[in-house]
Amino acid sequence: MTTTLPLEGDLNIYTASQLRQRLAEALAATDDLTLDLSQVGEFDTACAQVLVWLTQEAQRRGKTVRMSAPSPGVSQFVALMGLGRLLPQLEAAHES
C-alpha cells in the first residue's frame, strides 16, 4: 500500500532537521512512500540533501520513494542547481 505524505510550507535549513525526522518515521512505516511537494514554498540545499538521503536510504532498504507534483519553487531549484541526476523524479516532473 502506498503512503502519501504531503509536505507544505518552506523547506529550508531551519526545517531540515524536522523534515529528516518526519521522513525517517514515514519510511520506517511503509515500503512505498510518495511525497506530495505541490505545497512547498521555499526550498534550499539543506532540504535537497534530506531528499537525496531519503532516496538513498529507501534504496538501501529495498523500499520505494516517489516525489510528485513539485511546486514551482522545488522545480526551479532542482533545475538551477542541476540536481536532476540525484533527484530524477523531480526533474522529470518539471519537464512535463
FIRO-252594 format. One record per atom (N, C-alpha, C): x, z, y; residue in one letter. Coordinates in steps of 0.02 Angstrom, whole numbers, plus 32768, in hexadecimal, padded with zeros to 4 digits. Example, Ala and Ser with C-alpha at 12.3 -4.5 7.8 and 13.67 -1.06 7.14 Angstrom:
BEGIN
site x=8294, z=8186, y=7EE4, code=A
site x=8267, z=8186, y=7F1F, code=A
site x=8294, z=8186, y=7F5B, code=A
site x=8282, z=8162, y=7F90, code=S
site x=82AC, z=8165, y=7FCB, code=S
site x=8285, z=818A, y=8002, code=S
***
This chain:
BEGIN
site x=802A, z=8000, y=7FC5, code=M
site x=8000, z=8000, y=8000, code=M
site x=802C, z=8000, y=803E, code=M
site x=801B, z=7FD6, y=806E, code=T
site x=8041, z=7FD2, y=80AD, code=T
site x=802A, z=8007, y=80DD, code=T
site x=805A, z=8027, y=80FC, code=T
site x=804C, z=8057, y=8131, code=T
site x=8060, z=8037, y=8173, code=T
site x=8032, z=8035, y=81A3, code=T
site x=8041, z=801B, y=81E5, code=T
site x=804A, z=8054, y=8216, code=T
site x=8082, z=8052, y=8239, code=L
site x=8093, z=8086, y=8269, code=L
site x=8096, z=8067, y=82AE, code=L
site x=8066, z=8076, y=82D9, code=P
site x=806A, z=805B, y=831E, code=P
site x=809C, z=8082, y=8348, code=P
site x=80C6, z=805E, y=836B, code=L
site x=80F5, z=807D, y=839A, code=L
site x=80DF, z=806C, y=83E0, code=L
site x=80E0, z=809E, y=840C, code=E
site x=80C5, z=8094, y=844F, code=E
site x=80F4, z=80B2, y=8483, code=E
site x=80ED, z=8099, y=84C0, code=G
site x=8112, z=80B5, y=84F8, code=G
site x=8159, z=809C, y=84FA, code=G
site x=8182, z=80C1, y=851E, code=D
site x=81C8, z=80AF, y=8527, code=D
site x=81F1, z=80C7, y=84EC, code=D
site x=8217, z=8099, y=84D0, code=L
site x=8246, z=80AA, y=849A, code=L
site x=828C, z=80A1, y=84B7, code=L
site x=82A9, z=80D9, y=84CA, code=N
site x=82EA, z=80D6, y=84EB, code=N
site x=8315, z=8111, y=84D5, code=N
site x=834C, z=8119, y=84F5, code=I
site x=837B, z=814E, y=84E2, code=I
site x=835B, z=8194, y=84E3, code=I
site x=8329, z=819C, y=850C, code=Y
site x=8308, z=81DD, y=8511, code=Y
site x=82D8, z=81EB, y=84D8, code=Y
site x=82C3, z=81B6, y=84B5, code=T
site x=8293, z=81BE, y=847E, code=T
site x=82B0, z=81AB, y=843A, code=T
site x=82EE, z=8193, y=8438, code=A
site x=830C, z=817A, y=83FA, code=A
site x=830F, z=81AE, y=83C2, code=A
site x=8321, z=81EB, y=83D3, code=S
site x=8327, z=821F, y=83A0, code=S
site x=82E3, z=822D, y=837F, code=S
site x=82AF, z=8233, y=83A8, code=Q
site x=826C, z=823F, y=838C, code=Q
site x=8254, z=8203, y=8364, code=Q
site x=8265, z=81C7, y=837C, code=L
site x=8251, z=818A, y=8358, code=L
site x=8272, z=8188, y=8314, code=L
site x=82B3, z=8197, y=8311, code=R
site x=82D6, z=8195, y=82D1, code=R
site x=82B7, z=81C6, y=82A0, code=R
site x=82A6, z=8202, y=82B7, code=Q
site x=8286, z=8234, y=828B, code=Q
site x=8242, z=821B, y=8273, code=Q
site x=821B, z=8200, y=82A0, code=R
site x=81D8, z=81E6, y=828E, code=R
site x=81DE, z=81AE, y=825A, code=R
site x=820E, z=8181, y=8264, code=L
site x=8216, z=8149, y=8236, code=L
site x=8232, z=8160, y=81F3, code=L
site x=825E, z=8191, y=81F3, code=A
site x=8278, z=81AC, y=81B5, code=A
site x=8240, z=81CB, y=818B, code=A
site x=8213, z=81EF, y=81AC, code=E
site x=81DA, z=820D, y=8189, code=E
site x=81AB, z=81D8, y=816F, code=E
site x=819E, z=81A4, y=8196, code=A
site x=8172, z=816E, y=8181, code=A
site x=8190, z=8149, y=8146, code=A
site x=81D1, z=813B, y=8148, code=L
site x=81F1, z=8118, y=8111, code=L
site x=81F0, z=8141, y=80D1, code=L
site x=81F8, z=8182, y=80D7, code=A
site x=81F6, z=81AE, y=809C, code=A
site x=81B1, z=81AE, y=807C, code=A
site x=817D, z=81A2, y=80A3, code=A
site x=8139, z=81A7, y=808C, code=A
site x=811C, z=8167, y=806E, code=A
site x=813F, z=812E, y=8075, code=T
site x=8123, z=80EF, y=805E, code=T
site x=815B, z=80C0, y=8047, code=T
site x=8148, z=8090, y=801E, code=D
site x=8177, z=805C, y=8009, code=D
site x=8171, z=801D, y=8032, code=D
site x=813C, z=8018, y=805B, code=D
site x=812E, z=7FDC, y=8082, code=D
site x=8116, z=7FF1, y=80C7, code=D
site x=8143, z=7FEC, y=80F8, code=L
site x=8136, z=8004, y=813C, code=L
site x=8135, z=7FCA, y=816D, code=L
site x=8100, z=7FC6, y=8196, code=T
site x=80FC, z=7F95, y=81CC, code=T
site x=80FB, z=7FBA, y=820E, code=T
site x=8127, z=7FA6, y=823B, code=L
site x=8128, z=7FC2, y=827F, code=L
site x=8103, z=7F93, y=82AD, code=L
site x=80D1, z=7FAC, y=82CF, code=D
site x=80AD, z=7F85, y=8301, code=D
site x=80CE, z=7F94, y=8344, code=D
site x=80F0, z=7F62, y=8360, code=L
site x=8116, z=7F6B, y=839E, code=L
site x=80F2, z=7F4E, y=83DB, code=L
site x=80B2, z=7F40, y=83D5, code=S
site x=808D, z=7F1F, y=840B, code=S
site x=8084, z=7F49, y=844A, code=S
site x=8089, z=7F8B, y=8443, code=Q
site x=807D, z=7FB7, y=847C, code=Q
site x=80BD, z=7FD8, y=8497, code=Q
site x=80F6, z=7FBC, y=8484, code=V
site x=8136, z=7FD7, y=849B, code=V
site x=8144, z=7FBD, y=84E1, code=V
site x=8158, z=7FEB, y=850D, code=G
site x=816B, z=7FD8, y=8551, code=G
site x=81B5, z=7FCA, y=8554, code=G
site x=81DA, z=7FF7, y=8571, code=E
site x=8223, z=7FF1, y=8575, code=E
site x=8241, z=7FF7, y=8530, code=E
site x=8276, z=7FD0, y=8524, code=F
site x=8299, z=7FD1, y=84E4, code=F
site x=82E3, z=7FC8, y=84F1, code=F
site x=830C, z=7FF5, y=84D7, code=D
site x=8354, z=7FEF, y=84E5, code=D
site x=837E, z=7FF3, y=84A6, code=D
site x=83C0, z=7FF2, y=84AF, code=T
site x=83EE, z=7FEF, y=8477, code=T
site x=83E9, z=802C, y=8449, code=T
site x=83D9, z=8065, y=8463, code=A
site x=83D3, z=80A1, y=8438, code=A
site x=839C, z=8097, y=8404, code=A
site x=8364, z=807B, y=8418, code=C
site x=832D, z=8071, y=83E9, code=C
site x=8339, z=8033, y=83BE, code=C
site x=835D, z=8003, y=83D8, code=A
site x=8370, z=7FCA, y=83AE, code=A
site x=839B, z=7FE3, y=8374, code=A
site x=83C8, z=8011, y=8382, code=Q
site x=83F2, z=802E, y=834E, code=Q
site x=83C7, z=8053, y=831A, code=Q
site x=8394, z=8074, y=8331, code=V
site x=8367, z=8097, y=8302, code=V
site x=8344, z=8065, y=82D5, code=V
site x=832D, z=802D, y=82F0, code=L
site x=830B, z=7FFA, y=82C7, code=L
site x=833C, z=7FD9, y=8296, code=L
site x=8379, z=7FCE, y=82AB, code=V
site x=83AC, z=7FB4, y=827D, code=V
site x=83B8, z=7FE6, y=8245, code=V
site x=83BF, z=8026, y=8256, code=W
site x=83C7, z=805A, y=8223, code=W
site x=838C, z=8059, y=81F3, code=W
site x=834E, z=8055, y=820D, code=L
site x=8313, z=8056, y=81E3, code=L
site x=8314, z=801B, y=81B2, code=L
site x=8325, z=7FE1, y=81CB, code=T
site x=8327, z=7FA5, y=81A0, code=T
site x=835A, z=7FAE, y=8168, code=T
site x=8395, z=7FC7, y=817A, code=Q
site x=83C9, z=7FD1, y=8148, code=Q
site x=83B7, z=8008, y=8116, code=Q
site x=839A, z=803D, y=812F, code=E
site x=8386, z=8075, y=8103, code=E
site x=834F, z=8060, y=80D3, code=E
site x=8320, z=8039, y=80EB, code=A
site x=82EA, z=8020, y=80BF, code=A
site x=8307, z=7FF4, y=8089, code=A
site x=8335, z=7FC9, y=809C, code=Q
site x=8354, z=7F9C, y=806B, code=Q
site x=837B, z=7FC5, y=8037, code=Q
site x=839E, z=7FF7, y=804D, code=R
site x=83C4, z=8022, y=8020, code=R
site x=8397, z=8045, y=7FEE, code=R
site x=835B, z=8057, y=8004, code=R
site x=832B, z=807B, y=7FD9, code=R
site x=82FD, z=804C, y=7FB2, code=R
site x=8305, z=800B, y=7FBC, code=G
site x=82D9, z=7FDB, y=7F99, code=G
site x=8293, z=7FDA, y=7FB5, code=G
site x=828C, z=7FE9, y=7FF5, code=K
site x=824B, z=7FE9, y=8016, code=K
site x=8246, z=7FAF, y=8047, code=K
site x=8209, z=7FA1, y=805D, code=T
site x=81FD, z=7F6A, y=808B, code=T
site x=81EA, z=7F85, y=80D0, code=T
site x=8209, z=7F69, y=8103, code=V
site x=81F7, z=7F78, y=8149, code=V
site x=81EA, z=7F37, y=816C, code=V
site x=81B1, z=7F34, y=818E, code=R
site x=81A0, z=7EFA, y=81B7, code=R
site x=8195, z=7F12, y=81FF, code=R
site x=81A3, z=7EE5, y=822D, code=M
site x=8196, z=7EF3, y=8274, code=M
site x=8168, z=7EBD, y=828E, code=M
site x=8130, z=7ED2, y=82A9, code=S
site x=80FE, z=7EA0, y=82BE, code=S
site x=80EE, z=7EA7, y=8308, code=S
site x=80D7, z=7E70, y=8323, code=A
site x=80BC, z=7E6C, y=8367, code=A
site x=80EA, z=7E8C, y=839C, code=A
site x=8129, z=7E77, y=839F, code=P
site x=8154, z=7E95, y=83D2, code=P
site x=813A, z=7E88, y=8418, code=P
site x=813C, z=7EBA, y=8441, code=S
site x=8127, z=7EB2, y=8487, code=S
site x=8157, z=7E84, y=84AA, code=S
site x=8145, z=7E6B, y=84E5, code=P
site x=8174, z=7E41, y=850B, code=P
site x=81B6, z=7E64, y=8518, code=P
site x=81B4, z=7EA5, y=8525, code=G
site x=81F2, z=7ECA, y=8532, code=G
site x=8220, z=7ECB, y=84F6, code=G
site x=8204, z=7ED5, y=84BB, code=V
site x=822C, z=7ED6, y=847E, code=V
site x=8247, z=7E90, y=8470, code=V
site x=821D, z=7E5E, y=8475, code=S
site x=8232, z=7E19, y=8468, code=S
site x=826A, z=7E03, y=8497, code=S
site x=8262, z=7E13, y=84D6, code=Q
site x=8294, z=7DFF, y=8507, code=Q
site x=82D6, z=7E23, y=84FA, code=Q
site x=82D3, z=7E62, y=84E9, code=F
site x=8310, z=7E88, y=84DA, code=F
site x=8335, z=7E6A, y=849F, code=F
site x=8310, z=7E5C, y=8469, code=V
site x=832F, z=7E40, y=842D, code=V
site x=8350, z=7DFD, y=843D, code=V
site x=832D, z=7DD3, y=8463, code=A
site x=834A, z=7D92, y=8475, code=A
site x=8386, z=7D99, y=84A3, code=A
site x=8381, z=7DC4, y=84D5, code=L
site x=83B6, z=7DCD, y=8505, code=L
site x=83F6, z=7DE9, y=84E5, code=L
site x=83ED, z=7E17, y=84B7, code=M
site x=8426, z=7E38, y=8498, code=M
site x=843F, z=7E13, y=845A, code=M
site x=841C, z=7DDD, y=8446, code=G
site x=8432, z=7DB8, y=840B, code=G
site x=842C, z=7DDF, y=83CA, code=G
site x=83F7, z=7E07, y=83C5, code=L
site x=83EE, z=7E32, y=838A, code=L
site x=83C5, z=7E12, y=8353, code=L
site x=83B7, z=7DD2, y=8359, code=G
site x=838F, z=7DB0, y=8327, code=G
site x=83AB, z=7DB5, y=82E1, code=G
site x=83EC, z=7DB5, y=82DA, code=R
site x=840B, z=7DBA, y=8298, code=R
site x=83FF, z=7DFF, y=8279, code=R
site x=8400, z=7E32, y=82A2, code=L
site x=83F7, z=7E76, y=8289, code=L
site x=83AD, z=7E89, y=8282, code=L
site x=8383, z=7E6B, y=82AB, code=L
site x=833B, z=7E78, y=82A9, code=L
site x=8316, z=7E35, y=82A6, code=L
site x=831F, z=7E0F, y=8270, code=P
site x=8303, z=7DCB, y=826D, code=P
site x=82B8, z=7DC7, y=8274, code=P
site x=8294, z=7DFA, y=825E, code=Q
site x=824B, z=7DF9, y=8263, code=Q
site x=8235, z=7DF7, y=82AC, code=Q
site x=825A, z=7E19, y=82D7, code=L
site x=8248, z=7E1A, y=831E, code=L
site x=8258, z=7DD8, y=833E, code=L
site x=828F, z=7DB8, y=832B, code=E
site x=82A0, z=7D77, y=8347, code=E
site x=826D, z=7D43, y=8331, code=E
site x=8259, z=7D45, y=82F2, code=A
site x=8227, z=7D15, y=82D9, code=A
site x=81E4, z=7D1E, y=82FC, code=A
site x=81D0, z=7D5C, y=8308, code=A
site x=8191, z=7D68, y=832A, code=A
site x=8195, z=7D50, y=8372, code=A
site x=81CF, z=7D57, y=8392, code=H
site x=81D8, z=7D41, y=83D7, code=H
site x=81D3, z=7CF6, y=83DC, code=H
site x=81EB, z=7CD1, y=83A9, code=E
site x=81EB, z=7C88, y=83AA, code=E
site x=81A7, z=7C6C, y=839D, code=E
site x=8179, z=7C91, y=837C, code=S
site x=8137, z=7C76, y=836C, code=S
site x=8109, z=7C72, y=83A7, code=S
***
